[in-house]
Amino acid sequence: MRIDFTKMHGLGNDFVVLDGRTGALPPIDAAFAAALADRHTGIGCDQLIVLAPSDLGDFQMLIFNADGSQVEACGNATRAVGLLHGRPATIETLGGIVSTTPTDTGISVEMGKPRFGWQDIPLGYAMDTHAMPVAWEELVNPIAVNVGNPHAIFFVEDPYRIDMARLGPLVENDPIFPERVNVNVAAVTARDAITLRVWERGAGLTRACGTGACATAIGAMKRGLVDRKVTVTLPGGPLTIEWRGDDVIVMTGPATESFRGSFETADYGIPDKVPA
Ligand SMILES: N[C@@H](CCC[C@H](N)C(=O)O)C(=O)O
């Protein structure tokens, strides 16, 4: 079976998008997602995005990390899919309903409301996620913010001096985070500016992470370090994040289509059979 795909990115965080809104796709499992995402033997991407019909929104967006794990939210992919759709959309995700609107300055996304609180950890007690008394070498005292998916945010002097390739996986896979976690290292440089690098759960160091930018901005606001609207600059470029008075996070930034193509499912070990 031949399947069309669109290769897209948001600030260099790249996606393969499969559109199953009108025609059926074969079942997508973790092995298929990881095979497509492989940069040497597949198409290559940080996340595989699958669009499907929805009863709750205009359509549904399924998100798979490069390691094949299925996750709840992806900010950059939401902008990319908003661009693909070409007009305002409400999108069902595992993390909730998000909505996208094309604007003069890019695609704007209402990401929903952040969640904090207490996290039950496998050590037999609950921990306040606003200021977790834990450390991984120089990464200390994170705030954990859930914006559909889970993030730990560490405020540091210079994110580019942190050895993310070594410390990222240590934090991501620590049993204190039962669902694993996205690891953000951030420096507040002004009341409206943050510099950020993200080690993504299931994908490693990416050029940008939209939900990471949202969670980090909210974490900094919660700690009183910045105002309610900030520019978060990632290695791939800037995003604007606003925490509105109604508690909803709004992210605005660019999205780009790189190219379109098609592949044979048999080349990825997928049987030539579409569910009825
Ligand atoms: N790149 C994304 C986040 C993708 C999911 C994340 N790695 C997770 O496991 O939660 C973004 O732009 O938000």
The ligand as a MOL file (V3000), in Angstrom:
LIG
                    3D

  0  0  0     0  0            999 V3000
M  V30 BEGIN CTAB
M  V30 COUNTS 13 12 0 0 0
M  V30 BEGIN ATOM
M  V30 1 N 8.1760 18.4610 20.2230 0
M  V30 2 C 7.0170 18.5830 20.9730 0
M  V30 3 C 6.7570 17.6480 22.1130 0
M  V30 4 C 6.6220 16.2040 21.6390 0
M  V30 5 C 6.2280 15.2200 22.7200 0
M  V30 6 C 7.2280 15.0870 23.8310 0
M  V30 7 N 8.5010 14.6040 23.3820 0
M  V30 8 C 6.6740 14.1510 24.9100 0
M  V30 9 O 7.0990 12.9940 25.0030 0
M  V30 10 O 5.8130 14.5820 25.6890 0
M  V30 11 C 6.5130 19.9890 21.1500 0
M  V30 12 O 6.7720 20.8190 20.2720 0
M  V30 13 O 5.7870 20.2560 22.1050 0
M  V30 END ATOM
M  V30 BEGIN BOND
M  V30 1 1 1 2
M  V30 2 1 2 3
M  V30 3 1 2 11
M  V30 4 1 3 4
M  V30 5 1 4 5
M  V30 6 1 5 6
M  V30 7 1 6 7
M  V30 8 1 6 8
M  V30 9 2 8 9
M  V30 10 1 8 10
M  V30 11 2 11 12
M  V30 12 1 11 13
M  V30 END BOND
M  V30 END CTAB
M  END
